[in-house]
């Protein structure tokens, strides 16, 4: 029997995006090209609440969640 993946709609940095149901913040970051195991300079907020880095691998995203991924830039 094949596994059925359900997609949900979220808003990521202001844009609608479909992700698999049960996706964690860490998995989403990997899809975006970030390494959640080396999160230097990355901050994540879900529904206007900052999520601590230690919770990224266990925090599942839900339908209609608003996710903001912020990265620090160096320069002058």
Secondary structure, DSSP 4 states (H G I P E B T S, - for coil): -PPPPPEEEEEETTEEEEEETT-BHHHHHHHTT--TTS-TTEEEEETTEE--GGGTTT-B--TT-EEEEEE-----
